[in-house]
Every structure is written in C-alpha cells, then in structure tokens.
Amino acid sequence: MAKKAKTAKKKKAAPKKKPLVKKSAKKIAKKKIKKPAKKKKAIPPAKKNLGELGAKIGKVTHYFDKIKVAAIRISNTLSVGDTIRIKGGEGTDFKQKITSMQLMGQKITKGKKGQEIGIKVKERARDGYLVFRV
C-alpha cells in the first residue's frame, strides 16, 4: 500500500505581542517649587520739598573718581557761573559754582536740555544724585 505522504502544513506565525502598558497609568506630575516672594522695596521717607533745594536741573549719570568729574544729564539749561547743589544718599549735600563745562570733550558755556555734560566737582557724586540750581 502506498503510504500517504504527510504533508506538513506551514503554520502562520503568531503576531508578536506588545508588552502590556496600562493606559490608565497616571503621569507623574512635576511638583511646582514655589519661589520665595519678592521683598517689596521699602518706601523712602517723605522727601523734602524740592522747592527748598532750588530748581531741579539734572541727575548725575556717572562719576569719574580719578579726575573728579561728574557726568550730568541736564533737564533744563545750565551755564558756566551758575551755582549748583548736588544732593544724594550717604549724607552728600554740597554747593559749588560751575567754573567749566564740557560736552563730548569740547568746552561749552551753556548746556541745553537733554545733553549729558561733564563738570569738575569738589566732592564725590554717585550715580543717581540730583542736581539743583541755587
């Protein structure tokens, strides 16, 4: 008798299974680190009536300590021969007569609003100090 040949049937490969991941897994929330609240700057005591000091004519923008010159941005006209008063923190308060004035290295006799001029001063004048005409 003839033997029936066994035919091997090829089995289809089973699809690869993906690892199980729970979809309901919650994401880890990043904790928000609270920064300390910014300290509010102390309100300075009431300023003196600026009328007592004279007319405000500018503000010191820079001080060159080796040559003792203050760079002043003026908000009103200023001339050689005027007397100014520079007032600021740390007890600085002095009067001085203007003997010379410079703008961009050139001597001038009168400064106009908006210009930044250089004036030789007798005491230290830090940035932010106010300048008044006496």
C-alpha positions as a LaTeX table, in Angstrom:
\begin{tabular}{lrrr}
\hline
Residue & $x$ (\AA) & $y$ (\AA) & $z$ (\AA) \\
\hline
Met1 & 0.00 & 0.00 & 0.00 \\
Ala2 & 1.10 & 3.30 & $-0.74$ \\
Lys3 & 1.85 & 5.44 & 2.12 \\
Lys4 & 0.35 & 8.76 & 2.07 \\
Ala5 & 2.95 & 11.31 & 2.44 \\
Lys6 & 2.39 & 13.54 & 5.32 \\
Thr7 & 2.28 & 16.99 & 4.15 \\
Ala8 & 3.45 & 19.45 & 6.63 \\
Lys9 & 1.29 & 22.44 & 6.75 \\
Lys10 & 3.05 & 25.61 & 7.46 \\
Lys11 & 1.64 & 27.33 & 10.42 \\
Lys12 & 1.28 & 31.03 & 10.30 \\
Ala13 & 3.49 & 32.81 & 12.77 \\
Ala14 & 1.52 & 34.43 & 15.56 \\
Pro15 & 1.86 & 38.22 & 15.68 \\
Lys16 & 4.32 & 39.44 & 18.28 \\
Lys17 & 2.62 & 40.69 & 21.34 \\
Lys18 & 3.45 & 44.15 & 22.64 \\
Pro19 & 4.23 & 44.44 & 26.31 \\
Leu20 & 1.20 & 45.38 & 28.28 \\
Val21 & 1.08 & 49.03 & 29.24 \\
Lys22 & $-1.76$ & 50.29 & 31.28 \\
Lys23 & $-3.31$ & 53.21 & 29.52 \\
Ser24 & $-4.78$ & 54.44 & 32.72 \\
Ala25 & $-1.38$ & 54.92 & 34.31 \\
Lys26 & $-1.14$ & 58.45 & 35.59 \\
Lys27 & 1.73 & 60.63 & 34.58 \\
Ile28 & 3.84 & 61.81 & 37.43 \\
Ala29 & 3.10 & 65.47 & 37.87 \\
Lys30 & 6.08 & 67.73 & 38.39 \\
Lys31 & 5.91 & 69.46 & 41.69 \\
Lys32 & 5.96 & 73.20 & 41.37 \\
Ile33 & 8.58 & 74.71 & 43.57 \\
Lys34 & 7.36 & 77.96 & 44.97 \\
Lys35 & 9.90 & 80.73 & 44.84 \\
Pro36 & 10.07 & 82.98 & 47.85 \\
Ala37 & 8.02 & 86.11 & 47.43 \\
Lys38 & 9.98 & 89.12 & 46.27 \\
Lys39 & 10.60 & 91.57 & 49.02 \\
Lys40 & 8.99 & 94.88 & 48.41 \\
Lys41 & 11.33 & 97.80 & 48.49 \\
Ala42 & 10.93 & 99.98 & 51.49 \\
Ile43 & 9.18 & 103.21 & 50.73 \\
Pro44 & 11.62 & 106.03 & 51.40 \\
Pro45 & 10.61 & 108.62 & 53.95 \\
Ala46 & 8.80 & 111.65 & 52.58 \\
Lys47 & 11.17 & 113.73 & 50.51 \\
Lys48 & 11.81 & 117.28 & 51.50 \\
Asn49 & 10.07 & 119.92 & 49.48 \\
Leu50 & 12.30 & 120.22 & 46.44 \\
Gly51 & 11.49 & 123.92 & 46.27 \\
Glu52 & 13.81 & 124.41 & 49.26 \\
Leu53 & 16.69 & 122.95 & 47.31 \\
Gly54 & 16.21 & 125.08 & 44.22 \\
Ala55 & 15.13 & 124.21 & 40.70 \\
Lys56 & 16.00 & 120.67 & 39.65 \\
Ile57 & 18.23 & 120.80 & 36.60 \\
Gly58 & 19.51 & 117.26 & 36.25 \\
Lys59 & 20.79 & 113.98 & 37.55 \\
Val60 & 24.29 & 112.51 & 37.89 \\
Thr61 & 24.69 & 109.61 & 35.44 \\
His62 & 28.33 & 108.76 & 36.14 \\
Tyr63 & 31.23 & 109.83 & 38.34 \\
Phe64 & 34.86 & 109.60 & 37.29 \\
Asp65 & 36.69 & 109.31 & 40.59 \\
Lys66 & 40.27 & 109.71 & 39.35 \\
Ile67 & 39.63 & 113.06 & 37.67 \\
Lys68 & 36.72 & 114.03 & 40.00 \\
Val69 & 34.26 & 114.76 & 37.20 \\
Ala70 & 30.51 & 114.13 & 37.29 \\
Ala71 & 28.59 & 113.38 & 34.11 \\
Ile72 & 25.20 & 115.06 & 34.44 \\
Arg73 & 22.16 & 114.66 & 32.18 \\
Ile74 & 20.50 & 118.04 & 32.36 \\
Ser75 & 16.78 & 118.65 & 32.14 \\
Asn76 & 16.99 & 122.43 & 31.99 \\
Thr77 & 19.55 & 124.98 & 30.80 \\
Leu78 & 22.76 & 125.42 & 32.76 \\
Ser79 & 25.53 & 127.96 & 32.27 \\
Val80 & 29.09 & 128.50 & 33.44 \\
Gly81 & 28.95 & 130.72 & 36.53 \\
Asp82 & 25.72 & 129.16 & 37.91 \\
Thr83 & 25.80 & 127.77 & 41.42 \\
Ile84 & 24.58 & 124.17 & 41.71 \\
Arg85 & 23.73 & 121.94 & 44.62 \\
Ile86 & 24.29 & 118.19 & 44.43 \\
Lys87 & 22.24 & 116.14 & 46.85 \\
Gly88 & 22.16 & 112.40 & 47.27 \\
Gly89 & 22.44 & 109.49 & 49.67 \\
Glu90 & 25.11 & 108.89 & 52.28 \\
Gly91 & 24.94 & 112.46 & 53.53 \\
Thr92 & 26.17 & 114.05 & 50.31 \\
Asp93 & 24.89 & 117.60 & 50.00 \\
Phe94 & 27.16 & 120.35 & 48.70 \\
Lys95 & 27.06 & 123.56 & 46.71 \\
Gln96 & 29.52 & 124.55 & 44.04 \\
Lys97 & 29.96 & 127.22 & 41.39 \\
Ile98 & 30.43 & 125.93 & 37.85 \\
Thr99 & 33.79 & 127.07 & 36.50 \\
Ser100 & 33.93 & 124.89 & 33.39 \\
Met101 & 31.69 & 122.55 & 31.49 \\
Gln102 & 32.36 & 120.05 & 28.70 \\
Leu103 & 30.24 & 118.25 & 26.13 \\
Met104 & 31.91 & 115.39 & 24.25 \\
Gly105 & 35.36 & 116.72 & 25.24 \\
Gln106 & 34.68 & 120.25 & 23.97 \\
Lys107 & 34.39 & 123.22 & 26.33 \\
Ile108 & 30.97 & 124.87 & 26.33 \\
Thr109 & 29.48 & 127.83 & 28.19 \\
Lys110 & 25.84 & 126.76 & 28.20 \\
Gly111 & 24.20 & 123.32 & 28.38 \\
Lys112 & 20.76 & 122.59 & 26.94 \\
Lys113 & 18.02 & 120.20 & 27.98 \\
Gly114 & 18.82 & 116.54 & 27.22 \\
Gln115 & 22.59 & 116.96 & 26.96 \\
Glu116 & 25.00 & 114.96 & 29.09 \\
Ile117 & 27.73 & 117.29 & 30.27 \\
Gly118 & 30.84 & 116.87 & 32.38 \\
Ile119 & 31.53 & 119.12 & 35.38 \\
Lys120 & 34.52 & 119.09 & 37.70 \\
Val121 & 33.20 & 118.63 & 41.26 \\
Lys122 & 34.84 & 119.10 & 44.65 \\
Glu123 & 33.19 & 116.07 & 46.31 \\
Arg124 & 32.16 & 112.60 & 45.22 \\
Ala125 & 28.82 & 112.48 & 43.39 \\
Arg126 & 27.46 & 108.99 & 42.77 \\
Asp127 & 25.09 & 107.89 & 40.02 \\
Gly128 & 21.52 & 108.97 & 40.66 \\
Tyr129 & 22.29 & 112.04 & 42.78 \\
Leu130 & 20.09 & 115.02 & 41.96 \\
Val131 & 21.42 & 118.38 & 40.78 \\
Phe132 & 19.68 & 121.67 & 41.59 \\
Arg133 & 20.30 & 125.29 & 40.60 \\
Val134 & 20.63 & 127.54 & 43.67 \\
\hline
\end{tabular}
